[in-house]
Amino acid sequence: MSSAAHMVVRALRNPLSAERLSEEQWTALLTAARAESLLGSLADRLRDLNLPAKVSQILADARADAERARVQALWEAEMARRALAPLDVPVVLLKGTAYAAAGLAAGVGRSIGDLDILVPRDRLAVVQQALLSAGWEWVKEDAYDDLYYRRWMHELPPLIHKDRDRMIDVHHTILPLTARPTPDAAAMIVDSVALGDGLRGGGPLDKGLRILAPADMVIHAAAHLFADGDLAGGLRNLWDIDRLLREYGDRRHFWRDLAWRARRHQLRAPVARALRLAASLYATPVDEVCAGRRRWNDALFERRLLARSGWGSETNLALRLGFYIRSHTLRMPLPMLARHLWIKARQS
């Protein structure tokens, strides 16, 4: 391993390897980790090591920043809960806020941005109105963008709170409606777990909010990484998958459930790839049957995930462009994509 992104992976995988780094290597490692939104996670992994004083201070600051982000994310979740409580609608937390609220290892040190929630599609209208009444406002005012989100996307147009300046993304499924896989979002909501109900360690929120079932949580992370986006910042998402699999993997019937539910949600291939790449990069223990044999293009995905220099910039422009184009073709058929890009180009 030689690139800065490789160094981040190595340090997360084997923290003791960081004790042998030179000053120049530390600069590259910390810069790349920050660019990949993994500095807080790295700081937690290296917490007990004897490190240079400057490095120790940077990592201590990163842990403090991650803790502030965690508290802020949980407060936003509580504000959403209060706004939606009168509706008697199941509200499922997603991504980083879900990990933090449930007290999962995937939430330790994790950077958390917007609040992502999943609600039933047939309740979107009342959820939208409740949030608007509670102080959230539309971010996008453009009529085409609004129509595009409502007709084709897996979420409402983004909302931002007028006082707290924090965004919320209200999902009704986990992939765009134009994508080829069609996950069963209703089943994900029905099988979701109330916070504090059977979770290791519990969490600070346990009333009126839910998280996805363990297998669905891994499936959602894999879908977000391999069936929807261009893999930008993918090392963090793959680290989420590593943490989730290490937390849930020894539960009875977990791997059976993961395989069955991945097929049900039409996401067997992205889940299998996520398992293979997590095992390859982070030495994640995975079920070989679920992961399947290594595919010829797994190496391309690894190269894309690791395309980060010691200056924090992304490298390998041609490969990044290829994955960017791939991400758009995954989201919608080519004729629709061409029309969408033409409209956005004219607006620009």
C-alpha positions as a Markdown table, in Angstrom:
| # | Residue | x | y | z |
|---|---|---|---|---|
| 1 | Met | 0.0 | 0.0 | 0.0 |
| 2 | Ser | 1.5 | 3.4 | -0.9 |
| 3 | Ser | -1.2 | 6.1 | -1.5 |
| 4 | Ala | -2.5 | 8.3 | 1.3 |
| 5 | Ala | -5.9 | 6.6 | 1.1 |
| 6 | His | -4.1 | 3.2 | 1.5 |
| 7 | Met | -2.5 | 4.7 | 4.6 |
| 8 | Val | -5.9 | 5.6 | 6.0 |
| 9 | Val | -7.2 | 2.1 | 5.4 |
| 10 | Arg | -4.1 | 0.5 | 6.9 |
| 11 | Ala | -4.4 | 2.7 | 10.1 |
| 12 | Leu | -8.1 | 1.9 | 10.5 |
| 13 | Arg | -7.4 | -1.8 | 9.9 |
| 14 | Asn | -4.3 | -2.0 | 12.1 |
| 15 | Pro | -3.9 | 1.0 | 14.4 |
| 16 | Leu | -0.4 | -0.1 | 15.5 |
| 17 | Ser | 0.9 | 0.5 | 12.0 |
| 18 | Ala | 0.6 | 4.3 | 12.7 |
| 19 | Glu | 3.3 | 4.2 | 15.3 |
| 20 | Arg | 5.9 | 3.8 | 12.6 |
| 21 | Leu | 4.9 | 6.8 | 10.5 |
| 22 | Ser | 7.3 | 9.7 | 9.6 |
| 23 | Glu | 6.2 | 13.4 | 10.0 |
| 24 | Glu | 5.5 | 13.6 | 6.2 |
| 25 | Gln | 3.4 | 10.4 | 6.3 |
| 26 | Trp | 1.4 | 11.7 | 9.3 |
| 27 | Thr | 0.6 | 14.8 | 7.3 |
| 28 | Ala | -0.6 | 12.8 | 4.3 |
| 29 | Leu | -2.5 | 10.4 | 6.5 |
| 30 | Leu | -4.4 | 13.1 | 8.5 |
| 31 | Thr | -5.1 | 15.1 | 5.4 |
| 32 | Ala | -6.5 | 12.1 | 3.5 |
| 33 | Ala | -8.5 | 11.0 | 6.5 |
| 34 | Arg | -10.1 | 14.4 | 6.8 |
| 35 | Ala | -10.9 | 14.5 | 3.1 |
| 36 | Glu | -12.6 | 11.1 | 3.4 |
| 37 | Ser | -14.6 | 12.2 | 6.4 |
| 38 | Leu | -12.8 | 9.6 | 8.4 |
| 39 | Leu | -10.7 | 11.7 | 10.8 |
| 40 | Gly | -13.0 | 11.2 | 13.7 |
| 41 | Ser | -13.1 | 7.4 | 13.2 |
| 42 | Leu | -9.3 | 7.4 | 12.9 |
| 43 | Ala | -8.9 | 9.4 | 16.0 |
| 44 | Asp | -11.0 | 6.9 | 17.9 |
| 45 | Arg | -9.0 | 3.9 | 16.6 |
| 46 | Leu | -5.7 | 5.6 | 17.5 |
| 47 | Arg | -6.9 | 6.8 | 20.9 |
| 48 | Asp | -4.6 | 4.7 | 23.1 |
| 49 | Leu | -1.4 | 4.9 | 21.1 |
| 50 | Asn | 1.8 | 6.8 | 22.0 |
| 51 | Leu | 1.9 | 9.4 | 19.2 |
| 52 | Pro | 3.7 | 12.6 | 18.5 |
| 53 | Ala | 2.3 | 15.5 | 20.5 |
| 54 | Lys | 1.0 | 17.5 | 17.5 |
| 55 | Val | -0.7 | 14.4 | 16.1 |
| 56 | Ser | -2.3 | 13.6 | 19.5 |
| 57 | Gln | -3.7 | 17.2 | 19.7 |
| 58 | Ile | -5.1 | 17.0 | 16.2 |
| 59 | Leu | -6.8 | 13.6 | 17.0 |
| 60 | Ala | -8.1 | 14.9 | 20.3 |
| 61 | Asp | -9.7 | 17.8 | 18.5 |
| 62 | Ala | -11.2 | 15.4 | 16.0 |
| 63 | Arg | -12.7 | 13.4 | 18.7 |
| 64 | Ala | -14.2 | 16.5 | 20.3 |
| 65 | Asp | -15.6 | 17.6 | 16.9 |
| 66 | Ala | -17.1 | 14.2 | 16.4 |
| 67 | Glu | -18.8 | 14.3 | 19.8 |
| 68 | Arg | -20.2 | 17.8 | 19.1 |
| 69 | Ala | -21.6 | 16.5 | 15.8 |
| 70 | Arg | -23.1 | 13.5 | 17.5 |
| 71 | Val | -24.9 | 15.7 | 20.1 |
| 72 | Gln | -26.1 | 18.0 | 17.4 |
| 73 | Ala | -27.3 | 15.1 | 15.2 |
| 74 | Leu | -29.3 | 13.6 | 18.1 |
| 75 | Trp | -30.8 | 17.0 | 18.9 |
| 76 | Glu | -32.0 | 17.3 | 15.3 |
| 77 | Ala | -33.5 | 13.8 | 15.5 |
| 78 | Glu | -35.3 | 14.9 | 18.7 |
| 79 | Met | -36.6 | 18.0 | 17.0 |
| 80 | Ala | -37.9 | 15.9 | 14.1 |
| 81 | Arg | -39.5 | 13.5 | 16.5 |
| 82 | Arg | -41.3 | 16.2 | 18.3 |
| 83 | Ala | -42.6 | 17.7 | 15.0 |
| 84 | Leu | -43.8 | 14.4 | 13.7 |
| 85 | Ala | -45.1 | 12.8 | 17.0 |
| 86 | Pro | -48.7 | 13.9 | 16.6 |
| 87 | Leu | -48.9 | 12.1 | 13.2 |
| 88 | Asp | -48.5 | 8.6 | 14.5 |
| 89 | Val | -46.2 | 7.9 | 11.6 |
| 90 | Pro | -43.2 | 5.5 | 11.9 |
| 91 | Val | -40.0 | 7.6 | 11.6 |
| 92 | Val | -36.9 | 5.6 | 10.8 |
| 93 | Leu | -33.5 | 7.2 | 11.3 |
| 94 | Leu | -30.9 | 6.5 | 8.6 |
| 95 | Lys | -27.2 | 6.6 | 8.2 |
| 96 | Gly | -25.0 | 8.4 | 10.8 |
| 97 | Thr | -27.7 | 9.6 | 13.0 |
| 98 | Ala | -29.2 | 6.1 | 13.2 |
| 99 | Tyr | -25.8 | 4.7 | 14.2 |
| 100 | Ala | -25.3 | 7.4 | 16.9 |
| 101 | Ala | -28.8 | 7.2 | 18.3 |
| 102 | Ala | -28.6 | 3.4 | 18.6 |
| 103 | Gly | -25.1 | 3.5 | 20.2 |
| 104 | Leu | -23.6 | 1.4 | 17.5 |
| 105 | Ala | -19.9 | 1.1 | 16.8 |
| 106 | Ala | -20.4 | 2.6 | 13.3 |
| 107 | Gly | -21.4 | 5.9 | 15.0 |
| 108 | Val | -18.2 | 6.3 | 17.1 |
| 109 | Gly | -16.2 | 9.2 | 15.7 |
| 110 | Arg | -18.4 | 9.3 | 12.5 |
| 111 | Ser | -19.0 | 12.5 | 10.7 |
| 112 | Ile | -22.7 | 13.3 | 10.5 |
| 113 | Gly | -24.2 | 15.8 | 8.1 |
| 114 | Asp | -27.9 | 16.0 | 7.3 |
| 115 | Leu | -30.6 | 14.3 | 9.2 |
| 116 | Asp | -32.0 | 11.4 | 7.0 |
| 117 | Ile | -35.3 | 9.8 | 7.9 |
| 118 | Leu | -37.5 | 7.2 | 6.2 |
| 119 | Val | -41.3 | 7.4 | 6.3 |
| 120 | Pro | -44.1 | 5.7 | 4.4 |
| 121 | Arg | -44.6 | 7.1 | 1.0 |
| 122 | Asp | -48.4 | 7.5 | 1.5 |
| 123 | Arg | -47.7 | 9.8 | 4.5 |
| 124 | Leu | -45.3 | 12.2 | 2.8 |
| 125 | Ala | -47.9 | 15.0 | 2.5 |
| 126 | Val | -48.6 | 15.1 | 6.2 |
| 127 | Val | -44.9 | 14.7 | 7.2 |
| 128 | Gln | -44.0 | 17.6 | 4.8 |
| 129 | Gln | -46.7 | 19.8 | 6.3 |
| 130 | Ala | -45.7 | 19.0 | 9.9 |
| 131 | Leu | -42.0 | 19.9 | 9.2 |
| 132 | Leu | -42.9 | 23.1 | 7.4 |
| 133 | Ser | -45.1 | 24.1 | 10.4 |
| 134 | Ala | -42.2 | 23.4 | 12.7 |
| 135 | Gly | -39.8 | 25.8 | 11.0 |
| 136 | Trp | -38.2 | 23.8 | 8.1 |
| 137 | Glu | -38.1 | 25.5 | 4.7 |
| 138 | Trp | -37.5 | 24.3 | 1.2 |
| 139 | Val | -33.9 | 24.5 | 0.0 |
| 140 | Lys | -34.7 | 24.3 | -3.7 |
| 141 | Glu | -37.1 | 26.9 | -5.1 |
| 142 | Asp | -36.7 | 25.8 | -8.7 |
| 143 | Ala | -39.9 | 24.3 | -10.1 |
| 144 | Tyr | -38.1 | 21.8 | -12.2 |
| 145 | Asp | -36.0 | 20.6 | -9.3 |
| 146 | Asp | -39.1 | 20.3 | -7.1 |
| 147 | Leu | -40.9 | 18.3 | -9.8 |
| 148 | Tyr | -37.9 | 16.1 | -10.4 |
| 149 | Tyr | -37.6 | 15.2 | -6.7 |
| 150 | Arg | -41.3 | 14.4 | -6.3 |
| 151 | Arg | -41.7 | 12.4 | -9.5 |
| 152 | Trp | -38.4 | 10.5 | -9.7 |
| 153 | Met | -36.4 | 10.6 | -6.5 |
| 154 | His | -36.4 | 8.6 | -3.3 |
| 155 | Glu | -36.9 | 11.6 | -1.1 |
| 156 | Leu | -38.6 | 14.9 | -0.9 |
| 157 | Pro | -36.7 | 18.0 | -1.9 |
| 158 | Pro | -34.3 | 18.9 | 0.9 |
| 159 | Leu | -35.5 | 21.0 | 3.8 |
| 160 | Ile | -33.5 | 23.3 | 6.1 |
| 161 | His | -34.5 | 24.7 | 9.5 |
| 162 | Lys | -34.8 | 28.5 | 9.4 |
| 163 | Asp | -33.3 | 28.9 | 12.9 |
| 164 | Arg | -30.9 | 26.0 | 13.3 |
| 165 | Asp | -29.7 | 26.0 | 9.7 |
| 166 | Arg | -29.7 | 22.2 | 9.7 |
| 167 | Met | -31.0 | 20.1 | 6.8 |
| 168 | Ile | -33.3 | 17.1 | 6.8 |
| 169 | Asp | -33.8 | 14.6 | 3.9 |
| 170 | Val | -37.1 | 12.9 | 4.1 |
| 171 | His | -36.9 | 9.5 | 2.3 |
| 172 | His | -39.8 | 7.2 | 1.2 |
| 173 | Thr | -37.4 | 4.6 | -0.2 |
| 174 | Ile | -33.6 | 4.1 | -0.4 |
| 175 | Leu | -33.0 | 4.4 | -4.2 |
| 176 | Pro | -34.4 | 6.7 | -6.8 |
| 177 | Leu | -37.6 | 5.5 | -8.4 |
| 178 | Thr | -35.9 | 5.5 | -11.7 |
| 179 | Ala | -33.2 | 3.1 | -10.6 |
| 180 | Arg | -33.3 | -0.5 | -11.8 |
| 181 | Pro | -33.5 | -2.1 | -8.3 |
| 182 | Thr | -36.7 | -1.6 | -6.5 |
| 183 | Pro | -36.2 | -2.1 | -2.8 |
| 184 | Asp | -39.2 | -2.9 | -0.7 |
| 185 | Ala | -39.3 | 0.2 | 1.4 |
| 186 | Ala | -42.6 | -0.7 | 3.1 |
| 187 | Ala | -41.0 | -3.9 | 4.4 |
| 188 | Met | -38.0 | -2.0 | 5.6 |
| 189 | Ile | -40.3 | 0.2 | 7.7 |
| 190 | Val | -42.4 | -2.7 | 8.9 |
| 191 | Asp | -39.3 | -4.6 | 10.0 |
| 192 | Ser | -37.5 | -1.6 | 11.5 |
| 193 | Val | -36.5 | -1.7 | 15.2 |
| 194 | Ala | -37.6 | 0.8 | 17.9 |
| 195 | Leu | -34.6 | 2.4 | 19.5 |
| 196 | Gly | -33.6 | 0.6 | 22.7 |
| 197 | Asp | -35.4 | -2.6 | 21.6 |
| 198 | Gly | -32.9 | -5.4 | 21.4 |
| 199 | Leu | -29.9 | -3.1 | 20.6 |
| 200 | Arg | -26.5 | -3.6 | 22.0 |
| 201 | Gly | -25.9 | -0.8 | 24.6 |
| 202 | Gly | -29.1 | 1.0 | 23.6 |
| 203 | Gly | -28.8 | 4.7 | 22.9 |
| 204 | Pro | -29.8 | 8.2 | 24.0 |
| 205 | Leu | -33.1 | 8.2 | 22.0 |
| 206 | Asp | -35.7 | 5.6 | 22.6 |
| 207 | Lys | -39.1 | 7.1 | 22.2 |
| 208 | Gly | -40.9 | 7.4 | 18.9 |
| 209 | Leu | -37.9 | 6.8 | 16.6 |
| 210 | Arg | -36.7 | 3.7 | 14.9 |
| 211 | Ile | -33.8 | 2.3 | 12.9 |
| 212 | Leu | -33.6 | -0.3 | 10.2 |
| 213 | Ala | -33.2 | -3.9 | 11.1 |
| 214 | Pro | -29.6 | -5.1 | 11.2 |
| 215 | Ala | -29.6 | -6.7 | 7.7 |
| 216 | Asp | -31.5 | -3.8 | 6.1 |
| 217 | Met | -29.0 | -1.4 | 7.7 |
| 218 | Val | -26.2 | -3.1 | 5.9 |
| 219 | Ile | -28.2 | -3.4 | 2.7 |
| 220 | His | -28.9 | 0.4 | 2.8 |
| 221 | Ala | -25.3 | 1.2 | 3.3 |
| 222 | Ala | -24.3 | -1.1 | 0.4 |
| 223 | Ala | -27.0 | 0.4 | -1.9 |
| 224 | His | -25.9 | 3.9 | -1.1 |
| 225 | Leu | -22.3 | 3.0 | -2.0 |
| 226 | Phe | -22.6 | 0.7 | -5.0 |
| 227 | Ala | -26.1 | 1.1 | -6.5 |
| 228 | Asp | -26.5 | 4.9 | -6.3 |
| 229 | Gly | -23.4 | 7.1 | -6.2 |
| 230 | Asp | -20.0 | 7.6 | -7.8 |
| 231 | Leu | -18.1 | 6.3 | -4.7 |
| 232 | Ala | -17.0 | 9.7 | -3.7 |
| 233 | Gly | -16.2 | 9.4 | 0.0 |
| 234 | Gly | -16.7 | 5.7 | -0.3 |
| 235 | Leu | -14.1 | 4.7 | 2.2 |
| 236 | Arg | -16.2 | 6.1 | 5.0 |
| 237 | Asn | -19.3 | 4.3 | 3.8 |
| 238 | Leu | -17.3 | 1.0 | 3.5 |
| 239 | Trp | -16.0 | 1.6 | 7.1 |
| 240 | Asp | -19.7 | 1.9 | 8.2 |
| 241 | Ile | -20.3 | -1.5 | 6.6 |
| 242 | Asp | -17.2 | -3.0 | 8.4 |
| 243 | Arg | -18.4 | -1.7 | 11.7 |
| 244 | Leu | -22.0 | -3.0 | 11.2 |
| 245 | Leu | -20.8 | -6.4 | 10.1 |
| 246 | Arg | -18.5 | -6.7 | 13.1 |
| 247 | Glu | -21.3 | -5.7 | 15.4 |
| 248 | Tyr | -24.1 | -7.8 | 13.9 |
| 249 | Gly | -22.2 | -10.6 | 12.2 |
| 250 | Asp | -22.2 | -13.0 | 15.1 |
| 251 | Arg | -25.9 | -12.8 | 15.7 |
| 252 | Arg | -27.9 | -15.9 | 15.0 |
| 253 | His | -29.3 | -16.0 | 11.5 |
| 254 | Phe | -27.8 | -12.7 | 10.6 |
| 255 | Trp | -26.1 | -13.9 | 7.4 |
| 256 | Arg | -29.1 | -15.9 | 6.4 |
| 257 | Asp | -31.3 | -12.8 | 6.8 |
| 258 | Leu | -28.8 | -10.6 | 5.0 |
| 259 | Ala | -28.8 | -12.9 | 1.9 |
| 260 | Trp | -32.6 | -13.3 | 1.9 |
| 261 | Arg | -33.3 | -9.6 | 2.3 |
| 262 | Ala | -30.7 | -8.6 | -0.2 |
| 263 | Arg | -32.6 | -10.7 | -2.8 |
| 264 | Arg | -35.9 | -9.3 | -1.6 |
| 265 | His | -34.7 | -5.8 | -2.1 |
| 266 | Gln | -33.1 | -6.6 | -5.5 |
| 267 | Leu | -29.7 | -5.6 | -4.1 |
| 268 | Arg | -27.9 | -8.9 | -4.0 |
| 269 | Ala | -25.0 | -7.8 | -6.2 |
| 270 | Pro | -24.2 | -4.5 | -4.4 |
| 271 | Val | -24.3 | -6.2 | -1.1 |
| 272 | Ala | -22.0 | -9.0 | -2.3 |
| 273 | Arg | -19.6 | -6.4 | -3.6 |
| 274 | Ala | -19.7 | -4.5 | -0.4 |
| 275 | Leu | -18.8 | -7.6 | 1.5 |
| 276 | Arg | -15.9 | -8.5 | -0.8 |
| 277 | Leu | -14.4 | -5.0 | -0.7 |
| 278 | Ala | -14.8 | -4.6 | 3.0 |
| 279 | Ala | -13.0 | -7.9 | 3.5 |
| 280 | Ser | -10.3 | -6.9 | 1.0 |
| 281 | Leu | -9.6 | -3.4 | 2.4 |
| 282 | Tyr | -10.6 | -3.6 | 6.1 |
| 283 | Ala | -10.2 | -7.4 | 6.7 |
| 284 | Thr | -13.9 | -7.5 | 7.6 |
| 285 | Pro | -15.1 | -11.0 | 8.6 |
| 286 | Val | -17.8 | -11.9 | 6.0 |
| 287 | Asp | -19.8 | -14.9 | 5.0 |
| 288 | Glu | -18.1 | -16.3 | 1.8 |
| 289 | Val | -21.4 | -17.5 | 0.4 |
| 290 | Cys | -23.0 | -14.0 | 0.7 |
| 291 | Ala | -19.9 | -12.3 | -0.7 |
| 292 | Gly | -19.5 | -14.7 | -3.6 |
| 293 | Arg | -16.3 | -15.0 | -5.7 |
| 294 | Arg | -14.2 | -11.9 | -6.4 |
| 295 | Arg | -15.2 | -10.3 | -9.7 |
| 296 | Trp | -12.8 | -9.0 | -12.3 |
| 297 | Asn | -14.0 | -5.4 | -11.8 |
| 298 | Asp | -13.7 | -5.4 | -8.0 |
| 299 | Ala | -10.2 | -4.0 | -8.6 |
| 300 | Leu | -11.6 | -1.0 | -10.4 |
| 301 | Phe | -13.9 | -0.3 | -7.4 |
| 302 | Glu | -10.9 | -0.5 | -5.1 |
| 303 | Arg | -8.9 | 1.9 | -7.2 |
| 304 | Arg | -11.8 | 4.4 | -7.2 |
| 305 | Leu | -12.2 | 4.1 | -3.4 |
| 306 | Leu | -8.4 | 4.7 | -2.9 |
| 307 | Ala | -8.1 | 7.6 | -5.4 |
| 308 | Arg | -6.9 | 10.1 | -2.8 |
| 309 | Ser | -3.5 | 11.9 | -2.6 |
| 310 | Gly | -1.6 | 13.0 | 0.5 |
| 311 | Trp | -2.8 | 16.6 | -0.3 |
| 312 | Gly | -6.4 | 15.5 | 0.2 |
| 313 | Ser | -7.2 | 15.8 | -3.5 |
| 314 | Glu | -8.8 | 13.1 | -5.6 |
| 315 | Thr | -6.7 | 11.4 | -8.2 |
| 316 | Asn | -7.2 | 9.3 | -11.3 |
| 317 | Leu | -9.5 | 11.7 | -13.2 |
| 318 | Ala | -10.4 | 9.2 | -15.9 |
| 319 | Leu | -11.6 | 6.6 | -13.4 |
| 320 | Arg | -13.5 | 9.1 | -11.4 |
| 321 | Leu | -15.2 | 10.4 | -14.5 |
| 322 | Gly | -16.2 | 6.8 | -15.5 |
| 323 | Phe | -17.8 | 6.2 | -12.1 |
| 324 | Tyr | -19.5 | 9.6 | -12.2 |
| 325 | Ile | -21.1 | 8.6 | -15.5 |
| 326 | Arg | -21.9 | 5.2 | -14.1 |
| 327 | Ser | -23.7 | 6.8 | -11.1 |
| 328 | His | -26.0 | 8.7 | -13.4 |
| 329 | Thr | -26.8 | 5.7 | -15.6 |
| 330 | Leu | -27.7 | 3.7 | -12.5 |
| 331 | Arg | -30.1 | 6.5 | -11.4 |
| 332 | Met | -32.2 | 6.7 | -14.6 |
| 333 | Pro | -32.5 | 5.4 | -18.2 |
| 334 | Leu | -30.4 | 7.1 | -20.8 |
| 335 | Pro | -33.2 | 9.0 | -22.6 |
| 336 | Met | -34.3 | 10.4 | -19.3 |
| 337 | Leu | -30.7 | 11.2 | -18.3 |
| 338 | Ala | -30.1 | 13.0 | -21.5 |
| 339 | Arg | -33.2 | 15.1 | -21.1 |
| 340 | His | -32.4 | 15.9 | -17.4 |
| 341 | Leu | -28.8 | 16.9 | -18.2 |
| 342 | Trp | -30.0 | 19.1 | -21.1 |
| 343 | Ile | -32.5 | 20.9 | -18.8 |
| 344 | Lys | -29.8 | 21.4 | -16.1 |
| 345 | Ala | -27.3 | 22.7 | -18.6 |
| 346 | Arg | -29.8 | 25.2 | -19.9 |
| 347 | Gln | -30.5 | 26.4 | -16.4 |
| 348 | Ser | -26.8 | 26.8 | -15.7 |
